[in-house]
Amino acid sequence: QVQLVESGGGLVQAGGSLRLSCAASGRTFSRHAMGWFRQAPGKEREFVSAISWTGGSTIYADSVKGRFTCSRDNAENTVYLQMNTLKPEDTAVYYCAAVWSPAAGTYRRDYEYDYWGQGTQVTVSS
């Protein structure tokens, strides 16, 4: 089992920045690929970013590429999502997720993940 707890969400003006954190506990964090997803009201959950367990591979949704950066600190059992130049359309509940992946893969689809956090709200005002 892996327990995930997100933090860092809040209210920010368009153009601003936030950094989300996802703290993991339980099984060996360092062999888990991590992902970030978001869900806006009335919309389906969508992929945002993912990172391999080594941190050597990251992928992003086109909508956030160049604005968001995913990173991780395996010593601290934490993954981060730095969000810059935020837009109102980034408003959503953001979730982190984990899946055992010693092969250092990255995953875009929510069904590929086994563990989920409770989410943190990000609201971007125009």
C-alpha positions in Angstrom: 0.0 0.0 0.0 1.0 3.6 -0.7 -0.6 6.5 0.9 -0.6 9.8 -0.9 -1.4 13.3 0.5 -1.4 16.3 -1.7 -0.9 19.9 -0.5 -0.2 23.3 -1.9 -3.4 24.1 -3.6 -5.2 27.4 -3.3 -6.5 30.5 -5.0 -4.2 32.4 -7.3 -4.7 35.1 -10.0 -4.2 34.3 -13.6 -0.5 34.5 -14.4 0.5 33.4 -11.0 2.2 30.3 -9.7 1.6 27.4 -7.3 3.7 24.4 -6.3 1.8 21.2 -5.4 3.4 18.6 -3.3 2.4 14.9 -2.9 3.9 13.2 0.1 4.0 9.4 0.0 4.2 6.8 2.7 4.0 3.0 2.8 5.7 0.9 0.2 9.0 1.8 -1.4 8.2 5.2 -3.0 11.3 5.2 -5.2 10.2 2.3 -7.4 6.8 4.0 -8.1 6.0 6.1 -11.2 4.0 9.1 -10.2 1.3 11.0 -12.0 -0.7 14.2 -11.7 -4.3 14.4 -12.9 -7.0 17.0 -12.5 -10.7 17.2 -12.6 -12.7 20.4 -13.2 -16.4 20.6 -12.2 -18.6 18.8 -14.7 -15.6 17.4 -16.6 -13.8 14.1 -16.7 -10.5 13.6 -14.9 -7.6 14.4 -17.2 -3.9 13.7 -17.3 -1.5 16.5 -16.4 1.9 15.1 -16.0 3.9 12.0 -15.0 7.4 11.1 -13.9 9.3 7.9 -13.8 10.6 6.6 -10.5 14.2 7.7 -11.4 13.0 11.2 -12.3 14.7 10.8 -15.6 11.6 10.8 -17.7 8.7 13.3 -17.5 5.7 13.7 -19.8 3.1 16.4 -19.9 -0.3 17.1 -21.4 -0.2 19.6 -24.3 -2.3 22.0 -22.3 0.4 22.4 -19.6 3.6 21.8 -21.5 6.0 24.7 -21.0 4.1 26.0 -17.9 4.2 23.0 -15.5 7.2 21.1 -14.3 7.0 17.7 -12.5 9.8 16.6 -10.2 10.5 14.3 -7.3 12.7 13.8 -4.3 12.9 10.1 -3.5 14.8 10.8 -0.3 11.8 12.9 0.9 9.2 10.6 -0.6 7.7 13.6 -2.4 6.7 14.5 -5.9 6.1 18.1 -6.9 4.1 19.9 -9.6 5.4 23.5 -10.2 2.7 25.4 -12.0 3.5 28.7 -13.6 1.6 31.1 -15.8 -1.6 29.7 -14.5 -4.8 30.2 -16.4 -8.5 30.1 -15.3 -8.9 26.9 -17.3 -6.3 25.3 -14.9 -8.9 25.5 -12.1 -9.6 21.9 -10.9 -9.0 19.5 -8.1 -5.5 18.1 -8.6 -4.7 14.5 -7.7 -1.5 12.6 -7.5 -1.3 8.9 -8.2 1.3 6.1 -8.0 2.0 2.8 -9.7 4.7 0.3 -9.1 7.1 0.7 -12.0 10.7 -0.5 -11.5 11.2 -0.3 -15.3 11.1 3.5 -15.0 8.0 3.9 -17.2 5.6 6.9 -17.3 1.9 6.6 -17.7 -0.9 8.8 -19.0 -4.0 6.9 -18.3 -5.7 7.0 -14.9 -6.5 3.3 -14.9 -2.8 2.5 -15.0 -2.4 3.8 -11.5 -3.1 1.9 -8.3 -2.9 4.5 -5.6 -4.5 8.0 -5.4 -4.5 10.9 -3.1 -7.5 12.8 -1.9 -6.9 15.8 -4.1 -6.1 19.5 -3.6 -8.2 22.4 -5.0 -6.5 24.9 -7.4 -8.6 27.9 -8.3 -7.3 30.5 -10.8 -9.1 33.7 -11.0 -9.2 35.9 -14.1 
